[in-house]
């Protein structure tokens, strides 16, 4: 168990982790996004003087892997090693600075998981029971219903299983978890995920199955080898087994645990924010300081998957534009914690505007003029700082908060200011003058520009490390990885410094870059084996107090650690039903009443709830759509509604509305709409009028 003695080292420690990625899917941009964000944070913390330990790896057990390996004519170990090797090879090609890469098939992990199982058993939190019900092998998912029930995620018919299991007493931690969430409001970020998790726990926790007997590709239960430990307990334990939990050398655990930040995809929030802390509490271990869930990375407005033919491999971008272009796009274009979209068009546009024409052009014009007018020697300045030092502190705060997009936005504001200053002071005209005052003014403007480039380069280094290292050398400052970047102050670039060899940093992307990437992706799709693309989706089975028949929990949005996914409802909804601008997510134009009547059971399926509008804004390039963020009390949602012609956005802030809360998500103008605003259709033009209340109604209340 971590001790204060080990935490008091010469440098402050920082431990962060990605989820471990399930090996039935080769790495794509969803996996890359999470890992790049973690690498950026690791680089930033090292730059600030922290002793960083950055963990990633792969999750390699489970029935799906066992069957996929058999289809491929390989052993599960061979199959897992092959795909895990692709993850590690990609991370190494991208230069990611992980300190440890754990595979769940390693002996150190197996021993740690078995030790955890025994510890929970010794403390009285594990008992033996029986499960009978439906199971989807494709998604490693327990499904509630009779034999023949279709899996809600993939649509396949489930298998009937009846087996003896070990159960973890999750129900014993309901109150403790809620108290912990209240006492540590930053434990789960962003707030929407925290609200979802708390609502789930308040709904009641059932005991959790943590073993299987119907297959053997997993870690055996100590003393009962016919059982293998269920994949989620196995996988979650990696964060401590990698640090030596259950081994003879717990020094890393003592030094780095509890984790400072654990990065996850939002679809696995329940596992990491409910089951994981419950395991730790039961084992007497401290909880992570913070679990941060990012949004989904969507391509063509939906989850990347083989069935849609829209998987994008990172290698495609690396081959055409390089690693830094991909890193910059993912962190600048997508607000961390929110959903974001990827397209080759947007990537190339961002590359040319920000990297080639922005930062790259600033570096080139500045250093080229220093080389031309001062023979490559940094001149002596006399002017005040060109960069606002307060901005540096603001950017540092954004990095610490994982607000990468805003940090980069502010850095590129600096790029624009410096570029504008060069244009306004016209150094090329000053160089043409043959007097001392012009020469001094020339030295001032070029020193200021070069020093600003140094500060900008240091600040952007965690995001675009390859380009930053090149610029650092061109500034004559040597190896950026050996530089002290902890305290950035104006004047750090010494006059008389000799510039290094100059060269382009971000050449402008060729006109055919988009077509080349599209063609490369199509060829990769055609050559990829069929049995390694489906995302694992798993919901652990849960136990009722009865000793024989055990019901499952309600299926939820779940998938393998770190993968990018849409909700189950969206994943199984036909494209024609996901919505377009002609079908806005608001009942602004109600259909004519039908002659047929519905039963009370049919009506009960529609979940109407009261919400309050917190954010309202127009959707760009649309006269009819508004983007709303509504608060249901237990969670916040984004809804796109076709009411812009009737309501000004500012008039809706704070207004209570009625929404259909259980409508499947769909896309409108690239925005995900999670629900429908209820409105009446009035007059010949069908003008929408929002439903409301005369009395004060609590938000979140259900209409019946």
N, C-alpha and C positions, 0 to 999 in steps of 0.2 A: 504494500500500500504506500502511495507517495508520502514522503515526509517533508517537513519544512526545511530540514537540513539540506536535502538535495535541491530544493527549489532555490536556495540562496547561493547561486553560482556567480561567477564573475560577470556573466552576461545574463540578462533575462531570457528565459526559455519560451519557446512558442511551438506548440504541436498542432498541426492541422492534418486533416485527412480528406480524401475523396471517398465516395462509396467504392466498393469493389465491384468490378463489372462482370456480369454473367457471361460465360464463355460460349453460349449457344448463338451469340450474335457477334460478328466481327466488328471492330471499332468503326463508328461513324461520327458525324459532327456532334451528335448529342453527347457522346462520351467525351469527345475532344473539348467541348465547351466547359464542362465541369472541371476537367483536369487542367486546362489552360487558366481558368480562374484561380484554382488552387496554386498553380505554379507562380502566377503573378503575385498572389498574396505572400507566398514563401519568399520570393525575391524581394518584395517590398520590406518584409520584416527583417531579412538579413541585412538589407541596405540600412535599416534603422538600428542595427546593432544587436539583434536578437540571435540567440542560439536556436536555430529552427530545425525541427524534425518533421518532414513532409512524407506522408504515407499514402500509397495507392496500391492497387493489386487486382486480383481476379477471384471470383466466386465460382468454384468448379464442381460442386456436388449437386445431386438431385436426380430424380427419375428421368427428367427430360434429357439430361446429358447422357445418361446410361442408354436410352433408346436411340438418341441421335448418333452416338458412337457406333452402335450396332448397325445402323443403316449405312454408315460410312465404312463399315468393315474394319473398325479400329476398336481398341480397348478404350474405356472411358478416360484412362490416364493419358493415352496417346492423343485422343481427341482434344482433351482439355489443354494439354501442353501445346498443341499446335495453335489453337486460337489465343491462348494466353501469350504465346510468343509473338503473335501479331500485335497485340496491345503494347507489349513492352518495346517491340521494334519501332512502332510508331512514336511512342513517347520519347525514345532515344533519338530518333531522327529529328524530332522537333526540339530536342535539347532541353526537355523538361527536367527540372532539378529535384526530382524526388529523392529522398534519403533511404527509402525502403520500398520494395515491391513485394507484397505478400501474396502467395498463392495458397488457397485453402487446402490444397492437397499436400502441403509441406508438413513434415513431422512436427515442427515447432508449433504450428497452428493446431494440429490434431491434439497434441498433448495439452495445449492450453484450453481447448474447448472441453475436453474430457475432464480437466481439472475444474473448470467452471461448473459443469454438470454435477460433479461430485460435491462441490462446495454448496450448491443450491440444494442438493439432496440432503446434505448433512445439516443444513440450516432449516430443514422441514418445509421447503417450498416446492418440492416435486413429489407427485404421487402417480400411481399407475391406474389407468382407466381403459375405456373402450370407445372407439369411434365407429359409427355406421353411417354411411351416406354417400354422396356423389363426389367424384373427383375428376378434374380435367388435367390429364397428363401434359398436354401441350403447354398449359399455362401454370403448371404446378399449383393449381387452385382448387380449394374445397368449395363446392357449390351446394347451396341449399335447395332441396327439392326431391321429388321421387325419381326412381330409375327412369332413364330416358331424358332427363332434364338437359337442356342445351346450355353450354357454358356462356355466360353473359358477355365475356370478353372476346372469344374467338369464334363462337357459333358452332363449335363441335359438340357432338353428343358426349356427355360425361360417362365415366365408368363408375360402377358401384363397388365400393370398398367397405370392408368391415375388418377392423384390425385392433389389436391391443396397442395402446399408446401410453407414454408417460406425459403427464400434464404439469405445467407450471402454474402456481397459484397467483395468476395475474390479478384476480379479483381482490386480493389482499392489499393491493397498492393503489386502489382508486383514490382514496382520501389523501394518501401521502403525495401522490403525483399532483393532484389539484392544488394542494398546499404549496408544493414546490413551484408550480407555475406561477402562483400568485406572489410568492416571495422573490422570484427571479423572473421578472417580466421580459428580460432580454434573452432568456434561455432558448426560446424558439423565435426565429425571425424568418420572414417578415410577419407582421401582426396578423395578416390573414391566415397564415398557417397556424399561428398560435391559437387563434379563435377556433379554427377547425378542430385542432387536437383537443382543446378543452371541451368543446361540445361533444366530441366522441367519448371522452372519459366520463363526462357528466351523464351520458346516456347509459352508463353501467359497463363494467368490465367483466368478461367471463374468463375462466381459466383457459390456458393456451396449450395446445398440443405441441410437444417438442420432440417427438420421435415418430419414426415410421418403421413398419415391418414388411411392407410389400415389395421392397427392393433393397439392395445392399450397397449402392454407390453413395456412400456417405461415411461419416465418422461413427464408429460403433459406440453404443452406450456402454460405459464402463461396467463390467460385471454382467452385462446382458447383451451379448453381441448380436442376437437376432434383431435388435433394434438399431436403427441408425438415427443420429440426432438430426432433427428437422432443419432444413436449409437456412431458415431465418435465424435461429439461435446460432448455428454454425457461422453464418456470414457476419452477423453483428459483432461476434466476439473478436473478429480480426483486429479491431482497433486496440485491443489490449494484448492479444497474443503476440502481435508484432513487436510489442514493447517488452516481451518476456514474461507475461503473466503465466503462472503455472510452471515456470522453468526454474533452473538452478541459479539463473542470473537475472534478477528483477531490476537491475540498475537503471535501465532505460525507463521502465515503468515508474520508478521512484523519481526520476528526473523530470519526465515530461507529462505524466498523467496527473490531473485530468486534462483532456484535450482543450485547447483554447478555442478552436473552431472546427466543426465537422460540416463539410459541404455535402449536400444531398440534392437530388431532384425532388420536386414538391410531391410527386406521386408516392414517395416512400416516407413521407413525414410521420405517418402513424407508427411505422415500425421503429424509426429512430427516436421518436419523441414520446412514445408510450412503452413499447416492449423493451427497448434498449435501456432506458433509465430504470425500468422495473427490475431487469436482470441485475443491473449494477447495485441498486439499493438492496436487493436480496443477497448479493454477494458481499455487501459491506464496503463497496468501492464508491469513491466520489463520482459525481456526474460531470459530463462535459460542461464547459462554461457556456458554450453557445452552439446551437445547431441551426445552420442557415440553409434554407431550401430555395433553390433558384427555380425559375419557370421552365417551360418547355421550349425547345428550339424546333420550330415548325418549318417545313418546306412544302411549298405549294399548298399552304394553309392547313396542313395536317401532319400527323406524326410520320416520321421517317420509318418506312417498313417495306419489306420485299413485296408484299401483296399490292401495294400502291405503286411500286416501281419508283419511289422517290427517295431512296437512301442516297446520301451524299457522303463519300469517303473524304477524309481530310487530305489524303494523298493527292487527290485531284487538284485541290487548291495549291498544295505545296509544290507540285510539279510546274504549275503555271505562274503563280505569283509569289511563292515563298511562304515561310512560316510566319514572319512578322505581319504580313498582310492579313492572314487568317486570324491571328491573335488580336490584332487591332480591331478588325471588323466585329468579332464576337463580343468584345468588351466595350466597344464604343457604340455599336448599333443597338445592343440589347441592355436595358436597365436590369441589373442583377436582381433577381427575385421576381421579375415579371416574365411573361411569355414573350418570345421574340421570333421573327421570321428571318429565314435565310433565302437568298436567291443569288445566282451568279451575276445578274445585272446590278443588284445593290452592292455586291462585293466589289465589282470593278469600279463602279461609280465612287464608292467611298475611298477606294485605293487611289484613284487618280486625283480626286479633289483634296483629300486630307494628307495623304502620304507623298504622292509625287508632286503635286502642285503646291502643297502646303509646307510641311516640315522639310521634305527633301529639297524643294526649291529654295527655301530659306537658308539651309545649310550650304547649298551650292553657291548661291550668289554672294553670301557673306564671306566664305572662306576663299572663293575665287578672287574677290576684290582685295582681301588681305594679302594673298599671294601676289597679285598683280601690282598693287600700289605700295606694299611694304616688304616685298621680296619674301613673303611667307613668315615674317616675324610679327607677333602680336604687338600692336603699337601701344604707346603710353597714353592713358586716358586722363581727362580732367573733369568729366561730367558726372552728374548724379546718376544713380541706378536707373536703368531703363525698365527693369522688371519690378513690379510692386511686391515687396517682400511679404506683405500680408496675404497675397495670393498663394505664395508657396505654402504657408500654413494651412490655408483653406484646402488646397489640393492634398496635402498630407492627411487632413481629416477625412476627406472623401475616400482615400485609399484604406485608411483604418476601418472605415465603416463598410468596406466592400462596395462602395458606390463608384465602380470603375468608370462608368459612362460619364458621370459628372466630373470626375477627375480629369478625364481626357478632354472633355468639353472645355474646361478651364485652361488646360495646357494649350489647346489649340486657339483659345482666345489670345494667349500670350504670343503664339506664332503670328497671328494676324496683326497684333500691335507692333511687334518688331518689324515685320515685313512692311507695314505701313510707314513706320518711322524711316526705314531705309529709303523708301520711295519719296517721302516728303523731304528728306535732307539731301537727296541727290548726290551721293558721294562721287559718282562719275564726273559730275560737273566740278566738284571741289578739287578733284585730282587734276583737272585741266588748268586750274589756277596756279600761278607761280608766286605765291606769297605765303608768309608764315602763318597768318590767321587761317587761311584756307587749309593749309596742311594740318594745323592743329584741329580744325573742325572735322577734317577727314579722319584723323586718328580717333577722335571722340566717337564718331558715328560707327566706325568699324570695330573699335574695341567693344562698344556697347552691344552691337549686334552679335559679336563673337561670344561675349560673356553670357548674353541671353541664350544663345544656342547651347552653351555649356549647361546652364541651369535647366533648360527645357529637356536636354538630352538626359540629364540625371533623373529628372522627374518621370520621363517616359520609359526609362530603362526597364522597369519591371514588366511592361507590356510588350515592347518591341526590342528585346535584348540584342538581337543580332545587328540591327541597324544602329542602335545606340552605341554598341561596341565599335563599329566602324567610324562613327562620327567622333567618338572620344579619341581614337587614334589620329584622325585627321586634324583634331584640335591640338595634337602634339602632347596629349596627356597620358598616353600609354594604354595599359590594360584596365578597362573600367571595373572589372571584377576585383581588382586590387585597390581601387580608389576608395577614399573615405567620403561617402555620400550622406553621412548622417546629418550633418549640419550645413545646409546650403546657404551661403551668404554671398552677397554681391562683392565682386573683386577677387574671387578665387582663381580666375584665370590670370596668371602673372604676365605682365608686360615683358616682352623679350622671349616669350615661348615660341619655339619654332614649330610651325605646322608640319603635320605628317603628310604622306602622299595622298593627294586628293583624288576622288572618284565619285561616281554617281551612287546615291544611297537607295533611291526608289525610282528607277526608270519608269517612265509612263507606260501603262499597260497597252499592249498592242490591240488593234481594233478587233482582231479575231479571238481575243482572250476568252470571251463568253462562249463562243461556238466551240473552241478547243476543249474547254472544261466540260461542256455538255456532251461532246462526243466521247471524251475519255470516260465519263461516268457511265454512259450507255454501254461501252465496251466492258467496263468492270462489272456492271450488273449482269451482262450476258455470261461472264466467265466465273461468277461466284457460285459455289456449291449450294444446292437447294436446301440443305438441312442445317444451315448455320445462320439463318437470317431472322428467324422469328424471335421476338422479344419474350423473355420469361416474365410471366405475371403470376404473382403468388400472394394468396391471402392465407395466413395460418388458420387452421381450424381451431375452434374454441369450445370449451366444455360448459355444459349446464351442470347443476348440482347432481342430477340423476346419475347413478353409477353405470348404466348400461348404454342407452342411446345418447349420443352427444350431437347437438346441433352445431352448425357452422355460423360464423359471424356473417353479417351482410357483406357480400362482395363489394370491394371498393376499388378506387383507382390505384392499382399497384403494379409494379413491374420490377425488373432486376435493379440492384443498387446502381444508381447513376444513369440509367438509360433515359432517353427522352420519349415521352408518351403523351397521348391525349387520353381523355376519360374513356371509360369502357363504353359509355353511351355513344360518344362521338365515333369511337373506333368501329362500331358495328352499325352505324347509321348510314344508309345509302347516300351517295354524294348528292343526289337530287333532293334529299331531305335536310341537308345541312344548312340550307338557306343561301340567299343572295339578296341583293338590294331590293329586288322585286318581291322578296318575302321577308320584310323587316321583322325583328324580334319584338313586336309590339302589336297588341290587338287594336290597331288603328283603323282597320277596315274589316269589320266582322263579316263572316260569310252569312248568306241568307239562311234563316232557320230551316232545318230539314223536317220532313214529315215524321220520320222515325223518332222514337223516344229512347233515351238511355236509362239504364238502371242506376240506382243509388251507388252500386258498386263501381260502375264506370265513372261516375262523378267523383267518387272518393279517391280515384287514382290521381286527380289533379290537385296538386298541393299549392294552394294560394296562401301567400304570406304578406304581412305588412313590412315594408322597408322604408328607409329614409334616404333621400338622395344626398350624397356627400360631394360628388364631383359631377359636373355636366359641361360638355364641350362639343362643338360641332365636329363632325367627321370630315376631314379634308376632301375636297372635290365631290361633295355630296350635299344636295339641297334638302334632303329629307331625313338624314340620319344624325342622331346625337349619340355620343359615347357617354354613358352614365356609370358612376360607381355608387352602388347602393349598399347600405348597411342593414343587415338583418339581425343585428344584436349578437349573434353567434359567429358571424362571418361577414366579409365584404365581398361583393361580386362586381364584375363588369357586365353591363348589358348595353347592347346597341339597339336603339329604338327609332322607329320611323315617325317621329313627332316633331321634327325640327321646324316644319312649316307652321305649327300651331303654338309652340312654346320656345321662348328665348332661353338659352342655357342658364343664364343667371337667375331666371325666375323659378327654377326647379330646385336650387340649392336649399336643403333643409325641409323639402316637401315630402310628406308621407305618401307612398304609392302602394299599389297592390301588384305583386308579381307572381307569375307562375314559377315556383321555385324548383320543380322537378322536371323541367323541360331539358331535353338533351342539348348540349352545347352545339352551336353552329357558327359559321364564319360569315361576316359581313365586311366587305372592304378590307380584308386581312385582319380584322379584329374578332376575337372570340367573344360571343355573347352567351352568358350563362343565365338564361331565364328570359321571361317575357313580361313587359309592362302591360297591365290591363287598362284598356281605354274603350270608351264608347265611340261609335261612328255616327256623327251628327250631320244632318243636312244632305243636300244633293251631292256635295263634294266629299262627303264622308270625313269631315274634319274630326280628328281625334280629340276626345275630352277624357282626361285621366280620371279613373275612379278614386274616390277619397272618402273621408269620414267627417261627420259633424263632431263626434266625441273624440277625446284624446285616447288613442289606441297605442298600446305598447308595441314597439318595433319587434319583429319576429313572430308576432301573434299569427296563428293560423286561422284562415277564414273557413267556416263550416256552414 
